[in-house]
Amino acid sequence: MKLFLKEQLPLLLLYLVQMLLIPVLYWLSGESRPFSIVLYGISISSVVLILYLGYRYVEHRKLYTALSHPPSGNGEYLYSLGNAPLPEAVHEFLELIDRQHREQLNTHVHTMDQHIVFINRWVHQMKTPLSVIQLTLQELDDEVAGSIQEELERLRKGLEMVIYTSRLDRFENDFQVQLLSLRQAVSEAVSENRRLFIRRGILADIQVDAGWVVYSDAKWLMFMLTQILTNAVNYTSGTGKSVTITAQKLGSDTILSITDQGIGISSEDLRRVFNPYFTGERGRQYHESTGMGLYLVREICSRLGHKVELQSRAGEGTSVHLTFSSNSQQN
């Protein structure tokens, strides 16, 4: 109704001016008409105006309602807005805009699908030369092979991050939640990165009860643990230090904590560590940092119903906590 009145405001103002001019014109013309006749004419005109406005409101009511209450996005604004010329014209215009939008969206989705397919194929193709290089390393002496092996691991992790990032947009089609042994998942992640631990001289101290299980996706959980462990090792300088993995119960939740003895994170950077491509002051000191690891961990956690938190102080190490909410149970 408010929108209708706003639209008719110029007409109402014009009508008011006309009704004021009628007595003035009679007075200027010198006609001695009784005021009751003038008032009678104004009353008839007012009734005609009210009937016209009522008819127009009824004819355009659906249109005004649709314009006053924005659609929820499910296409409800494409339903009939009335049979009057203006509502029909607006309806046809909205259908045209919606059709163009859907065509553009389908084109964009198709382009993104092609891009993801290309990325996946490229990553798999790159694994072949990496495997060949891995075999060639067996013919080299240990010192040279160790250096190349380190670069190979960086390449593999980089390719893995690329393919998991590309799959994130289609996450709902690429995960399967199941009951997992938490200790087994942690042990497999440490074993997967054992060369990195050995090369940096870092010990992995696993303090997780063998009987604790959580609901998660094995593949995505492995990726998250790898990202967290890699950060923990890369940002720990010196040998003889350790990365401690513990678990505790908090009500019906299970909290997995990964704590390192590294350089820590400055208070200025702590709130931004989960932002994409953010490396921070510490990350710039270590060129391996891409700024995507913790961002992907947070995104995966949000999709799996987990929670990730980080605590750190510069020079005192970092702790990353993964919370498996309400789905963990003890055998």
C-alpha atoms as one frame of an Amber mdcrd trajectory, in Angstrom:
protein
   0.000   0.000   0.000   2.845   2.425   0.805   4.393   1.884  -2.599   1.020
   2.430  -4.273   0.476   5.704  -2.415   3.975   6.898  -3.292   3.345   6.172
  -6.952  -0.020   8.011  -6.923   1.283  10.991  -4.951   1.849  13.198  -8.067
  -1.721  12.455  -9.233  -3.137  13.304  -5.802  -1.197  16.572  -5.697  -2.385
  17.464  -9.198  -5.979  16.689  -8.237  -5.686  18.858  -5.128  -4.413  21.785
  -7.192  -7.281  21.373  -9.677  -9.875  21.300  -6.912  -8.422  24.522  -5.500
  -8.477  26.171  -8.912 -12.197  25.507  -9.545 -13.513  28.021  -6.945 -10.862
  30.499  -8.019 -11.936  30.237 -11.673 -15.604  30.743 -10.735 -14.651  33.766
  -8.688 -12.493  35.248 -11.465 -15.212  34.702 -14.094 -17.715  36.649 -11.993
 -20.304  33.877 -11.915 -22.364  33.853  -8.762 -22.718  30.121  -8.344 -23.681
  28.861  -4.897 -20.758  27.321  -3.029 -22.785  24.134  -2.553 -22.755  23.575
  -6.337 -18.964  23.913  -6.397 -18.657  21.574  -3.428 -20.983  19.082  -5.121
 -18.769  19.040  -8.229 -15.648  18.549  -6.126 -17.320  15.664  -4.263 -18.269
  13.897  -7.497 -14.736  14.295  -8.818 -13.339  12.939  -5.554 -15.585   9.871
  -5.708 -14.499   9.222  -9.297 -10.847   9.561  -8.265 -11.275   7.168  -5.339
 -12.961   4.593  -7.569 -10.153   4.928 -10.112  -7.448   4.518  -7.446  -9.250
   1.534  -5.944  -9.547  -0.138  -9.360  -5.897   0.555 -10.145  -4.744  -0.815
  -6.791  -6.733  -4.019  -7.243  -5.348  -4.488 -10.763  -1.737  -3.918  -9.652
  -1.907  -5.332  -6.133   0.259  -8.406  -6.909   2.847  -6.193  -8.538   3.010
  -3.835  -5.560   3.211  -6.779  -3.164   6.071  -8.343  -5.130   7.948  -5.031
  -5.270   7.406  -4.323  -1.563   8.616  -7.779  -0.440  11.845  -8.883  -2.192
  11.803 -12.524  -3.361  13.670 -15.197  -1.440  15.545 -16.292  -4.549  13.520
 -19.387  -5.450  11.968 -17.823  -8.539   8.659 -16.852  -6.869   8.755 -13.419
  -8.523   8.228 -15.123 -11.892   4.657 -16.070 -11.006   1.813 -14.053 -12.503
   1.725 -10.452 -11.310  -1.709  -9.719 -12.747  -3.460  -9.323 -16.090  -3.129
  -5.565 -16.429  -0.702  -4.279 -19.104   1.896  -2.968 -16.656   2.137  -6.133
 -14.474   2.286  -8.293 -17.603   5.081  -6.137 -19.032   7.020  -6.338 -15.746
   6.473 -10.108 -15.636   7.811 -10.547 -19.177  10.784  -8.336 -18.356  11.606
 -10.378 -15.241  11.327 -13.618 -17.210  13.760 -12.250 -19.783  16.235 -11.172
 -17.092  15.899 -14.523 -15.314  16.467 -16.445 -18.549  19.572 -14.403 -19.354
  20.856 -14.859 -15.815  20.374 -18.627 -15.958  22.139 -18.817 -19.315  25.089
 -16.850 -17.939  25.131 -18.993 -14.802  25.085 -22.221 -16.812  27.902 -20.913
 -18.975  29.912 -20.011 -15.885  29.278 -23.412 -14.272  30.279 -25.190 -17.479
  33.467 -23.129 -17.684  34.297 -23.883 -14.058  33.676 -27.596 -14.601  36.034
 -27.585 -17.574  38.627 -25.721 -15.525  38.385 -28.255 -12.678  38.679 -31.161
 -15.120  41.738 -29.533 -16.673  43.361 -28.952 -13.272  42.718 -32.540 -12.195
  44.124 -33.941 -15.434  47.140 -31.649 -15.250  47.886 -32.659 -11.665  47.675
 -36.362 -12.539  49.908 -35.832 -15.566  52.493 -34.090 -13.393  52.619 -37.120
 -11.111  54.185 -39.192 -13.897  57.398 -37.142 -14.250  57.623 -36.950 -10.469
  57.545 -40.749 -10.292  60.258 -40.945 -12.970  62.430 -38.521 -11.013  61.805
 -40.578  -7.869  63.133 -43.690  -9.633  66.135 -41.763 -10.966  67.068 -40.734
  -7.432  68.044 -44.331  -6.690  71.056 -43.923  -8.981  72.357 -40.798  -7.243
  74.423 -40.474  -4.083  72.600 -39.836  -0.820  73.501 -36.164  -0.455  72.280
 -35.113  -3.896  69.281 -37.446  -3.724  68.236 -36.015  -0.354  68.147 -32.483
  -1.718  66.132 -33.500  -4.781  63.846 -35.630  -2.616  63.006 -32.574  -0.529
  62.055 -30.614  -3.631  59.980 -33.540  -4.882  58.010 -33.582  -1.657  57.329
 -29.878  -2.016  56.096 -30.442  -5.547  53.844 -33.288  -4.441  52.350 -31.267
  -1.618  51.869 -28.324  -3.956  50.056 -30.471  -6.498  47.976 -32.009  -3.724
  46.943 -28.555  -2.514  45.968 -27.553  -6.054  43.723 -30.559  -6.579  42.086
 -30.310  -3.143  41.466 -26.598  -3.661  39.784 -27.323  -7.002  37.602 -29.994
  -5.379  36.469 -27.707  -2.579  33.754 -26.107  -4.741  32.283 -29.564  -5.381
  32.787 -30.745  -1.826  29.253 -32.123  -1.417  29.986 -34.657  -4.190  33.390
 -35.670  -2.880  33.121 -36.709   0.753  31.932 -39.681   2.777  31.569 -39.406
   6.542  32.357 -42.588   8.434  33.545 -43.772  11.833  37.350 -43.431  12.016
  39.972 -44.362  14.566  41.490 -41.062  15.620  44.847 -42.545  16.570  45.072
 -44.473  13.306  44.307 -41.321  11.303  47.002 -39.386  13.171  49.542 -42.211
  12.798  48.925 -42.437   9.066  49.350 -38.676   8.681  52.641 -38.758  10.618
  53.826 -41.761   8.597  52.927 -39.972   5.370  55.185 -37.083   6.407  57.904
 -39.123   8.134  60.606 -37.963   5.697  59.875 -34.357   6.611  60.094 -35.177
  10.328  63.374 -37.053   9.823  64.925 -34.397   7.621  64.117 -31.630  10.132
  65.078 -33.755  13.143  61.643 -33.357  14.714  59.980 -36.068  16.821  56.288
 -36.903  16.641  54.794 -37.614  20.063  51.361 -39.218  19.612  49.299 -39.308
  22.804  45.903 -40.406  21.497  43.894 -43.240  22.984  43.648 -46.130  20.525
  39.982 -46.621  21.364  38.758 -43.135  20.479  36.816 -42.763  17.255  35.296
 -39.812  15.433  32.998 -39.275  12.488  34.794 -37.660   9.564  35.933 -38.186
   5.987  39.200 -40.151   5.871  40.611 -38.436   2.796  39.823 -34.865   3.831
  40.907 -35.527   7.419  44.249 -36.837   6.153  44.676 -33.682   4.085  43.920
 -31.444   7.071  46.282 -33.308   9.374  49.012 -33.161   6.737  48.633 -29.401
   6.392  48.774 -28.863  10.159  51.723 -31.249  10.689  53.642 -29.732   7.782
  53.224 -26.258   9.253  54.235 -27.523  12.694  57.460 -29.052  11.363  58.364
 -26.278   8.914  57.998 -23.561  11.549  60.043 -25.440  14.148  63.717 -24.569
  13.915  66.458 -26.715  15.413  66.659 -30.442  16.015  65.565 -32.517  18.988
  62.250 -30.734  19.332  58.893 -32.440  19.045  55.375 -32.072  17.739  52.875
 -33.383  20.274  49.495 -34.759  19.213  46.986 -35.219  22.033  43.253 -35.775
  22.340  40.779 -35.049  25.077  37.066 -35.313  25.719  34.921 -32.269  26.374
  31.381 -33.437  26.953  30.329 -35.316  23.831  33.063 -33.640  21.756  36.558
 -34.885  21.015  39.335 -32.314  20.683  42.514 -33.212  18.814  45.417 -30.869
  19.574  48.642 -30.595  17.581  51.284 -28.560  19.414  54.731 -27.617  18.131
  57.768 -25.952  19.680  58.266 -23.567  16.804  58.605 -19.847  16.284  54.941
 -19.126  16.978  52.751 -16.442  15.459  52.782 -12.744  16.303  49.665 -11.293
  17.918  49.169  -8.999  14.899  48.885 -11.978  12.543  46.922 -14.337  14.797
  43.473 -13.193  13.668  44.339 -13.470   9.987  46.029 -16.863   9.780  42.880
 -18.482   8.340  42.570 -15.922   5.545  43.460 -17.210   2.050  46.971 -16.377
   0.808  47.906 -14.741   4.107  51.467 -15.682   5.094  52.159 -13.115   7.782
  55.482 -12.048   9.233  56.556 -15.600  10.100  55.426 -17.010   6.788  57.592
 -14.582   4.860  60.622 -15.897   6.721  59.887 -19.399   5.384  59.431 -19.390
   1.640  57.500 -22.680   1.710  54.437 -20.835   3.001  51.588 -20.368   0.512
  49.022 -18.951   2.914  46.459 -21.555   1.821  46.986 -24.454   4.241  45.060
 -23.165   7.259  42.453 -21.558   5.025  41.688 -24.938   3.454  41.641 -26.576
   6.890  39.014 -24.095   8.081  36.904 -24.502   4.938  36.992 -28.294   5.138
  36.126 -28.215   8.843  33.105 -26.009   8.208  31.831 -28.441   5.575  32.392
 -31.521   7.728  30.842 -29.974  10.830  34.166 -29.789  12.675  35.753 -26.771
  14.310  39.330 -25.524  14.148  40.992 -23.126  16.579  44.546 -21.882  16.862
  46.530 -20.622  19.840  50.024 -19.219  19.551  52.544 -16.819  20.989  55.636
 -15.575  19.242  58.638 -17.678  20.224  56.582 -20.180  22.225  55.060 -22.451
  19.579  51.597 -23.009  18.189  48.661 -25.282  19.040  45.952 -26.175  16.545
  42.770 -27.726  17.946  40.346 -29.776  15.848  36.975 -30.331  17.499  34.813
 -33.213  16.339  31.468 -32.020  17.598  28.939 -34.396  19.131  29.836 -37.293
  16.834  32.837 -38.754  18.603  32.408 -41.680  20.946  34.593 -43.938  22.961
  34.528 -47.717  22.481
